C-alpha cells in the first residue's frame, strides 16, 4: 500500500483558490471533463517533474499512484461499501 504524504492545512491554503477555479472551470465544461482533466494532470506532472533527472521524473509516477490510491480510499471504497449494504455482497 502507498502512503499518502499529507499536506498541512496551512499549505493547502496556498493552492485551494487556484484549484477551486480550475474545478469550477471543469464543472462548467462537463462535456469534455475526462479529456480536459487528463490534459491538466499530464501538463501539471510534466511541468513539475519532467525537467530534471530520472529520480525526479520517476517521482511523478509516485505522485500519480498516491493520488489514485487516495481517491480509491476516500471515494470509490465508500461508494462500493454502500452498494454492498444496499444489494448484498457478490
C-alpha positions in Angstrom: 0.0 0.0 0.0 1.2 3.5 -0.8 1.2 6.1 2.0 -0.2 9.5 1.2 2.1 12.3 2.0 -0.4 14.6 3.6 -0.1 18.3 3.2 -0.8 20.6 6.2 -4.0 22.7 6.3 -1.8 25.8 6.2 0.0 24.8 3.0 -3.3 23.7 1.4 -4.4 27.4 1.6 -1.6 28.2 -0.9 -3.3 26.1 -3.6 -7.0 25.9 -2.8 -8.1 29.1 -4.5 -6.4 28.2 -7.8 -7.7 24.6 -7.5 -11.2 25.8 -6.9 -11.1 28.0 -10.0 -9.8 25.0 -12.1 -12.5 22.7 -10.7 -15.2 25.3 -11.4 -13.9 25.5 -15.0 -14.0 21.7 -15.4 -17.6 21.5 -13.9 -18.7 24.2 -16.3 -17.5 22.2 -19.3 -18.8 18.7 -18.4 -18.9 17.5 -22.0 -15.1 17.3 -22.1 -14.3 16.8 -18.4 -12.4 13.5 -18.8 -10.1 14.6 -21.6 -9.7 18.1 -20.1 -8.8 16.6 -16.7 -6.3 14.2 -18.3 -4.7 17.1 -20.1 -4.5 19.1 -16.9 -3.0 16.3 -14.8 -0.5 15.4 -17.5 0.6 19.1 -18.0 0.9 19.6 -14.3 3.0 16.5 -13.8 5.2 17.2 -16.8 5.9 20.8 -15.9 6.7 20.0 -12.2 8.6 16.7 -12.6 9.6 16.4 -16.3 12.6 18.6 -16.5 15.2 17.1 -14.1 16.9 13.7 -13.8 15.4 10.2 -13.7 14.6 10.3 -9.9 12.6 13.5 -10.2 10.8 12.2 -13.3 10.0 8.9 -11.7 8.6 10.7 -8.7 5.8 11.8 -11.0 4.6 8.1 -11.0 4.7 8.1 -7.2 2.5 11.2 -7.1 0.0 9.7 -9.5 -0.1 6.4 -7.6 -0.6 8.2 -4.3 -3.4 10.3 -5.7 -5.0 7.3 -7.3 -4.9 5.3 -4.0 -6.2 8.3 -2.0 -9.1 8.6 -4.5 -9.8 4.9 -4.2 -9.8 5.0 -0.3 -11.9 8.2 0.0 -14.3 8.0 -2.9 -14.6 4.6 -4.5 -14.4 2.3 -1.5 -17.2 4.1 0.5 -19.3 4.0 -2.7 -18.7 0.3 -3.0 -19.4 -0.3 0.7 -22.8 1.5 0.3 -23.7 -0.6 -2.7 -22.8 -3.8 -0.8 -25.1 -2.7 2.1 -27.9 -2.0 -0.4 -27.5 -5.0 -2.7 -25.6 -7.6 -0.7 -22.1 -8.8 -1.5 -21.4 -10.9 -4.6 
